[in-house]
C-alpha cells in the first residue's frame, strides 16, 4: 500500500485544534510545514501523498477516490480539527470531509471552483512530457530550476503532476448529503474569477468568501496575514462548538 505521510508542526502557542493541509497538483507537504510559525493556536498536519518531494520516485495516485480512501485509512484525524486544501488539494480535502465519521469544524477551499465541473476538452494529463511541462509553466509558473535542469528529477516531477491532473480531470462528483461544517472559500485578487458561490450547495452551514492579495498561488504571499486568518477562524469555530456543547 502506498504510504501517506504526515508532517506535523506545533506553533509557539498551545494548540486548540489541528489544521490538516492538502497540497496542490504536484505539490508537497513541506510548503505547509512552515505555516506553524504563523498560525497561533493551531497545530499543522501537512498531508503528503506518494510521488513527491523526497518520495518523488514513488507512484502517485491517479484517482481522487483512491487517494481519499488511502488518506482516511492511514491518517488519524483528531478532533477538533479543520481541513485546508489549495487547488487540486481542495477537492481532496472536500472529499475527505465528506467521508469522515467526525466532521471538521471548518473546510477551507483555496483557488478551487465547486464541483461538479465540466470535462476538459483537452485533458492536460494526456499531453506528452514536453507539452505538459510547457502547459504547467504557462498556467502556474516555472518549475524549480534544480528540477527543470535535471532530466531524472524533471521526469519524476512531471509523472507526479500527470497523476494528480489525471485524478482531477477524471473526477466525477457524486451528489450526497451536504457537509456539516462551514466552508471558507479563498481566492487571489489577481486570478480569474470562478463560480465560488456554488460551494453553498455543498454545506448545510455558512460559506464565507475571502479575497486575498495575489494570483493562483496567493497562499505564498502575505503568509502572516493568511496564518492569522486561518488561526482566528478555527479558534472561533472551536469556541462556538464548545459553547454549544456546554449549554
C-alpha positions in Angstrom: 0.0 0.0 0.0 1.3 3.5 -0.9 2.2 5.4 2.2 0.5 8.7 3.2 3.0 10.7 5.2 2.0 13.4 7.7 4.4 16.2 8.6 3.3 17.8 11.9 4.5 21.1 13.3 3.4 22.7 16.5 3.2 26.5 16.8 4.5 28.8 19.5 1.2 28.7 21.4 -0.7 25.7 22.8 -2.9 24.2 20.1 -6.6 24.3 20.4 -7.1 22.4 17.1 -5.2 20.8 14.2 -5.3 22.1 10.6 -4.8 19.2 8.1 -3.4 20.6 4.8 -3.6 19.1 1.4 -1.2 20.1 -1.4 -1.9 21.4 -4.9 -1.2 19.3 -8.0 2.4 18.3 -8.0 2.9 20.0 -4.6 4.4 18.6 -1.4 3.6 18.9 2.3 6.8 20.9 3.1 5.1 24.0 1.8 2.7 23.9 4.7 5.2 22.9 7.4 6.4 26.5 7.9 2.9 27.7 8.4 3.0 26.7 12.1 5.1 29.9 12.8 2.1 32.0 11.6 -0.9 30.1 12.9 -1.1 30.7 16.7 -3.2 28.2 18.5 -3.1 25.6 15.6 -1.1 22.5 15.0 -0.2 22.0 11.4 -0.5 18.5 9.9 0.6 18.5 6.3 -0.6 15.5 4.3 2.0 14.2 1.8 0.7 11.6 -0.7 3.3 9.5 -2.5 5.2 10.6 -5.6 6.5 14.0 -4.4 9.4 15.7 -2.6 11.8 13.1 -1.1 9.5 10.3 -2.4 9.4 11.6 -6.0 10.1 8.2 -7.4 7.0 6.6 -5.9 3.9 6.1 -7.9 1.3 8.9 -7.3 -2.4 8.2 -7.0 -4.2 8.8 -10.3 -7.7 8.8 -8.8 -9.2 11.1 -6.1 -11.4 8.2 -4.6 -8.3 6.0 -4.3 -6.3 8.8 -2.8 -9.1 9.8 -0.3 -9.5 6.2 0.7 -5.8 5.9 1.5 -5.8 9.1 3.4 -8.8 8.1 5.6 -7.3 4.6 6.1 -3.9 5.9 7.2 -4.3 9.3 8.8 -5.8 9.8 12.2 -7.9 12.9 12.3 -8.0 14.1 15.9 -10.9 16.4 16.9 -11.2 19.3 17.0 -9.7 19.8 13.5 -10.1 21.8 10.3 -9.2 20.9 6.7 -7.4 23.2 4.2 -6.8 22.4 0.5 -5.3 24.5 -2.3 -6.5 24.0 -5.9 -6.4 20.2 -6.5 -5.9 19.7 -2.8 -9.2 21.4 -2.1 -11.1 18.7 -4.0 -9.2 16.1 -1.9 -10.0 18.0 1.3 -13.6 18.2 0.4 -13.9 14.5 -0.4 -12.1 13.7 2.8 -14.6 15.8 4.8 -17.5 14.0 3.1 -16.2 10.6 4.0 -15.0 11.2 7.6 -17.2 10.0 10.5 -16.4 13.1 12.5 -17.0 16.5 10.8 -14.2 19.1 10.8 -15.0 22.4 12.5 -14.4 24.1 9.1 -13.3 23.3 5.5 -11.0 25.9 3.7 -11.0 25.6 -0.1 -8.5 27.8 -1.9 -8.5 28.7 -5.6 -10.8 25.9 -6.4 -14.2 26.0 -8.2 -17.0 23.9 -6.7 -17.9 20.5 -8.1 -19.2 19.3 -10.4 -17.2 20.9 -13.2 -17.4 20.3 -17.0 -14.9 17.9 -18.6 -11.8 19.5 -20.2 -11.9 19.4 -24.0 -8.1 18.7 -24.0 -7.1 17.0 -20.8 -3.6 18.0 -19.6 -2.7 14.5 -18.3 -2.8 13.2 -21.8 -0.1 15.6 -23.1 3.4 14.3 -23.8 6.1 15.4 -21.3 7.3 18.4 -23.3 3.7 19.7 -23.8 2.8 19.0 -20.1 5.9 20.9 -18.9 5.1 23.9 -21.1 1.4 24.0 -20.0 2.3 23.7 -16.3 4.7 26.7 -16.6 2.2 28.7 -18.8 -0.6 28.3 -16.3 1.2 28.2 -12.9 4.7 29.4 -13.3 8.1 27.8 -13.8 9.2 24.6 -12.0 12.2 25.0 -9.6 15.4 25.5 -11.6 17.0 22.4 -10.0 14.2 20.2 -11.1 14.0 21.6 -14.7 17.8 21.2 -15.1 17.9 17.5 -14.0 16.3 15.1 -16.5 15.6 12.5 -13.9 14.0 14.9 -11.5 12.0 16.5 -14.2 10.6 13.2 -15.4 9.6 12.2 -11.9 8.0 15.6 -11.2 6.0 15.5 -14.4 4.9 12.0 -13.5 3.5 13.3 -10.2 1.8 16.3 -12.0 0.4 13.9 -14.6 -1.1 11.6 -11.9 -2.6 14.5 -10.0 -4.1 16.0 -13.1 -5.5 12.6 -14.2 -7.1 12.3 -10.8 -8.6 15.8 -11.2 -9.6 15.6 -14.8 -11.3 12.2 -14.3 -13.0 13.2 -11.0 -16.8 12.8 -11.2 -18.8 14.3 -8.4 -21.4 12.1 -6.7 -24.2 14.1 -5.1 -24.8 13.4 -1.4 -25.6 14.9 1.9 -24.2 18.4 2.4 -21.3 18.9 4.8 -22.0 19.6 8.4 -19.3 22.3 8.7 -18.9 25.8 7.3 -16.7 26.5 4.3 -14.3 29.3 3.8 -13.6 30.0 0.1 -10.2 31.8 -0.6 -9.2 33.3 -3.9 -6.5 35.6 -5.1 -7.5 39.1 -6.3 -5.3 38.6 -9.4 -6.6 35.2 -10.5 -9.5 34.6 -12.9 -12.9 34.6 -11.1 -14.6 31.2 -10.6 -18.2 30.5 -9.6 -17.2 30.3 -5.9 -20.8 30.8 -4.8 -21.5 27.3 -6.0 -19.9 26.0 -2.8 -23.1 27.0 -0.9 -24.8 23.9 -2.3 -22.2 21.6 -0.6 -22.8 22.5 3.0 -25.7 22.9 5.4 -23.7 25.7 7.2 -22.5 29.1 6.0 -20.0 29.8 3.2 -17.6 32.6 3.8 -15.8 34.1 0.7 -12.4 35.7 1.3 -10.4 37.5 -1.3 -6.6 37.7 -0.7 -3.8 39.6 -2.5 -2.1 37.5 -5.1 -2.7 35.2 -8.1 -3.4 31.5 -8.1 -0.7 30.9 -5.6 -1.8 33.7 -3.2 -1.1 31.3 -0.4 2.6 32.1 -0.9 2.0 35.9 -0.4 1.4 37.6 3.0 1.9 34.3 4.9 1.5 36.2 8.2 -1.9 37.5 7.1 -3.1 34.1 5.9 -1.9 32.5 9.1 -3.8 35.0 11.2 -7.0 34.4 9.1 -6.8 30.6 9.4 -6.0 30.6 13.1 -8.6 33.2 14.1 -11.3 31.4 12.1 -10.6 28.0 13.5 -10.3 29.3 17.1 -13.7 31.0 16.8 -15.2 27.7 15.4 -13.8 25.7 18.3 -15.1 28.3 20.8 -18.6 28.2 19.3 -18.6 24.4 19.3 -17.5 24.3 23.0 -20.2 26.8 23.9 -22.9 24.7 22.1 -21.8 21.6 23.9 -21.9 23.3 27.3 -25.4 24.6 27.0 
